[in-house]
Amino acid sequence: MSVTANTSFPSSGASLSVGSTSTSTQPSAYAYDSESDIPIYTTVASYREWRRKAFVENRSVGFVPTMGALHEGHLDLVRKSLAENDLTVLSIFVNPAQFSPHEDLETYPRTLEHDLKLLSQQQHILLSNTPNTHSTSPITGGQPSHIRRPSAVFLPSVSEMYPHGISQDARQQRGTFVEVKGYADEQMEGKSRPGFFRGVATVVTKLFNVIQPTNAYFGQKDIQQALLLRRMVTDLLLSHPSAQNLHIVPTVRDPLDNLALSSRNAYLSPPARKVAPTLYNALKAAEHCWFLEKKSKKECVDAAREVILHRVRDTELGTLDGGGVDVEIKLDYIEMNDAEDFKVLEDEVTLQSRGEDASTVILSGAMWVNGTRLIDNLLLGDLGQGK
């Protein structure tokens, strides 16, 4: 796939090769993918010029931040943005600051050519009676505005996002970083991955400053991340997006076994993929215990753990589906937390004791399958928009 610079927009004049894992030392600020015709912006300055035009035309901008390796879960967010906004921007940036030194930064899937192909296939057709449906605009590439397609991809380099450099080792990092104190590193994913949310909050703050989205879209699979970011935009008084316009979209799952879609699923061997839905099954057991059996939090968490331990025993004894498989399962955690403050529920708490007005409970878990860490969650109650 070839990419050529478009001289009608800001460009440094250097080339950007989508089919390669490397780029020239100074990639073009603006480029078109020859197959998808989606503008690709690689610098903050070039994107901001595009965004300025959107402001002038009073166009709403939806934003889907990603690390690439797109799957149906990402595309579901894109389609929601297309339905709700005049313009849709997707970013692709593998953020070093949210990977600890021992994590998979170097091996994280990078599939840019495939990502752009998937994006080019997404569209939303507006109803014919929508105002101004047949007008065109330079900012949409002249396409009829009754057909909405992804408007731009923001594809920055590490040096563009971290002008003074970035280390995976937080002890060596220098400069400005964003932390959501008291809610991130003590519970759930933050407890298992110290410093992870510092990296996420920092890069998303940068992206929000660059993209200036009217609406932003995040998947429920990363529920703690999404809720922390909603709190962050409230605390920092951000207007683009506001907390009310940071949308949390239900997790997209495999239609056959309900495995939550994730870029890291690509790491799973066929035998590992076969047991990967165990985490979801465990969470469903706890949900059944909570709502139907009306048992305590401890009993429900124990029920979930037993599902995973039973699967572990099957793999160790070679009795998994009638035969042995070379799969190692390791439970990280199963927990129930309050969605407002992420505090762990007391062991004796039940659905009835929390009362009808209590906040939503996050039932979440993580487990390792042959070295691949999988996460998932269920919401016990209606999350709403919140703050």
N, C-alpha and C positions, 0 to 999 in steps of 0.2 A: 504494500500500500504506500503510495507516495503522498507527500504533503507539500504544498507550495504556498509561498507567501502571497498575500493579497495586498497590493500596493495602495489600496484606497483606505487602509487603516494603518495605525502606527506599526512599524516593523523594524527590527534591527538589521534585516537583510540576510541573516544567516539561515541555514536550513534546519528543519526539524524532521527527523526520520521516525515515523511511527512504528515501522516494522523492526526497529532495532532497539536494544535495551540501552543504548548509549546515544547521546546527542552531541552536537558541536558544543564548544566551550561557551558560546553565547547563543542559545536557541532563539528562533524568531519570536517576536512579541505577538505576532498574529499570524495564524495559518489556517488553511482549509484542508480538511481531510478530503481527498479526491472522491471517495466513495460516499461519504455521508453529508458533505457540505456543511458540517457543523463548525463554526468558528472556534479555533483553539487559541486561548490567550495564555502566554507563558510568563508574562510580567504583570506586576501590579499596575504599573502606569498604563499599559495598553488596555487592561480590563477596565480601569477607572474611566478611561475615555469612552468606552462602550456604555458603561453604567451611567455616565453623565447624560448621554443621549436618551437613555431610558427614563431618567428623571425629567428631562425636558418634555418628553412625550407623555409623561404621567403614566407610564406603564408599570404594572405590578411585576415584581420579580420573585419567583420561587427558587429556592436553593436546596440542593441535595448534596451534602458533603460526603465524599467517599474516599477510600484508599484504593479504589480500582478493583480489579478482579470481579467485575459486576456479575450479579445473578438476579434471579427473579425478584428477590426481596428489594434490591436497589431499584429495579425497573418499576416496581409497584409504587415506590416513593416518587419516581419521575412522573409516572402517569397521574398520580394525585396532584402533583405540582402543575402539570400541564392543564388539568381540569380546572384548577383554581387560580391560575395566574396568567397574565398576558405573555410573560417570558419565563423561561426556565433555564437555570444555570446549574451545572453539575461540576464539582471539583474532584480532581483525582490527585491525591498527595499522600504518599506513605510517610507518615510523620515520625521521625526518629525519636522525638521527645517522649513518645508514649510506649516505647520499647525499652525494657531494661537490657543491660549488656548481655544477659544470657538468653534473651528471647529472639524471635525469628525475623528480625528486620531484613537480613540479607536474603532469606529464602521466602519471604512473604510473596504470594502470587502477584505477578505483574503481567497483565494481559491487555495492554493498551489497544492494540489493533482490534482485538475481539470486542473490547469495551465500546469502542467508537462504532463498530458495526451494530452492536445491540442498540446503542442510543439512536442511531439513524433510523431504526425501525419503529421507534415510538412516536405516536401522534395522538392528538385528541381533536375531534371534530365538534365544533360548537353547533348549537341549534341555529337554524336559519333565521329565526326571529331575534337573535341576539343583536343588539345595536352594533353598527360598524363592522359587521362580520365579513364584508367583502373589500374592505380597504386594505391597502398595503403600506409597508413602512420600510425605510432603509435599514432599520435596526433588525428587522426579521429577514433580511436578505431578499425582500420583495415578495415573499410567499404570502398568499391570501391569509388574512388574519382569522378566517373561520376555520383554518387548519393550524393547530398548534403543534409544533415540534420543538425538541430541545434547541435552545437559542444559542448557547455557548458552553464551552468547556474551559474551566480554569485549570491549567496544568503547570503549576509553578515548580521550579527546582528547589532543592533544599536551601541553596544560598539566597534565593528570592524570599523565602519564608523566614529564614534565619540569617540575616545579613552579616552577623558577627560570628557565625558558626554555631554548631550545636553538638553536644556530646550525649551519648546514651547514658553515661554515668552522671547522675544528678549532682554528685559531689563536685564534678568538674565544670558544671554549667555556670555560665556568667550571663548577666543581663536580666531582662524583665520576664517574669513568669506569672501565671495566674493560678491561684489556688482557691478552692471552695472549702474553707476551713470548717472542720467539725462534722462534715457530711461525707467525705470522700474516702479517706484512707483507713477508717476504722471499721467499716462494715462491707459485707458482700464482696464485690470485685475489688474494691480498694484494699481490703484486708489481704486478699490473695496476691494482689499486684500493687505493692506500695509504689507511689509516685505516678502510677498510670494516669490518674485523673488530673494531675498537675499538667502532664503533657497534653491531654485532651483539651482541658480548659484553655490552655495557652494557645494551641493551634486553632481552636474554634473561634476564640476571640479575634485572632488575626484574620481568619477567614470572614467572619462577620464584618470586620472593619473594611475588608477589601470588597466583598460581594455586595454589602448593604442590601440584604434581602428583605422583601416585604413579608414573606413567609419562609420558614425553614422546616425541613421534614427529616425526622429521625425514626428509626425502627424500634419497636418495643423490645426486640431481642436484647438490645443494649439499654435496658430500662433505667438502670442507675445512672448511666451516662446522660440519657435524655433528660431525666428529672434534675440532675445536677446542673445541666446547661440551662434549663428553664429557670432555676434559682439564680444562676449566675447572671443571666441577662436582666433579671429583676434587680439584683444587688448592684449591678454596674450601670443601671438606668439606661440600658441600650434601647434604641427605638427601632433598629433594623437588625433582627426582628424584635418585637416585643415578646414578653413571656406568653401572651395569649396567642401569638402567631408562630410559636415554636410547637409544631404538631408532632405527636407521637402516634405512629401508625402501627396497627397490629402486625405481629410477626407473620411472615410468609413461610409456609411449611411445605415439605414434600407431600403431595396429595396421597401417596400410598402409605407412608409410615409416620408422617407428622414430624420428621426431623426438621428443626429450624434451619433455614437456609443460611449459609455462612460461607465466606470466601475460604475459610480454613477447612471446609469439608473436602476441598481438593486434595488435602494431605492424606485422606483416609484410603487405605487399601480396601478391596472388596470385602474381606472378612471384618475389618474394622467398621466399614460403613454399615454392615449388617447389624452390629450391636449398638451403633451410635444412637438410635432412638430410645435406648434404655433410659436416658436422662428424662426425656419427655414423659415416658411411661411412669417414671418415679414421681414426677411432679403431679401427674394426673391422679395417682394413688393418694397423694397428700390432699389434693383438692377434694376428692371424693370423701375422704376422712373428715375434712373440715366442714363441708356443706351438708353432706347427707348423713354421715355418722355422728356429726356434731361433737367430735372429740377434741381434746386439748391440742395446743400447738405441738407439744412434745410428742404426743401419740401420732400426730399427722406427719411430723418430720421423720419419726422412726419408721413409719409405714413406707415413706419414700426411700429411705436408706435401705430398707429390707429388699425392695425391688432391685436396687443396684447390687447389693450383696448377693442376692440370689443369682443374678447374672454373672457376677464374678465367680461364684462357685461352679456354675455351669461351664464357664470357660476353663477353669482350672481342672475340672474333672473330665473334660472332653465330652460333655453331654449336651452341648449347645446344638439344638435342632438336629439331634441324632448323630453328631460327629464333632470331633475336636477341631478348633481353629486356633491359629496363632495370634491371639488377641490378649492384650493386657489392659484391664480396666482398673482405674484408680479414682475413687471419689475424692473430690476436693472439698465441696461443702453442699449441704442442703439447708436452707434457712428461710425463716419468715420474718419480714421486716415491715415496719410502718412506712408507707410511701411518702409521708410528710417529712420525717426526720431520719429515716433509715434505721431507727433503733430496733434491736432484736426484740420480738415479742417474748414475754415471759412464758415459761414452760406451761403454766397452768391456764393460760388464756384460751378462751373458746370464742366461737363466733357469737354466741349469746352474751358472753360477758363483755365483749367489746361494744355491743349496742349498735343500733341502727345508724347512728350519726357518726360512728367512728370512721376514720380515714381508711382508704384502701390498703390491703395487705399485699406485699410483694412476696410471692413464693418463688424462690430462685434456687439455682444450683449450678454447679460446674463439675465436670469430671474429665479425666484424661482417658483417651483411647489410643493406645500405641503411641504415646507422646504427643498427640494432638489434643489440645484443650478445647472442650466444647462447653458452651454456656446456654442456658435457657431460663425462661421464667413464665409464670402465669400470674395474672392479676386477679386477686380475690376481692372483687368489688369494682365499681366504676371509677376510673381514674379522673375523668373530666379534664378540663384544661388546666386547672390549678395555677400555682404561682411558684 
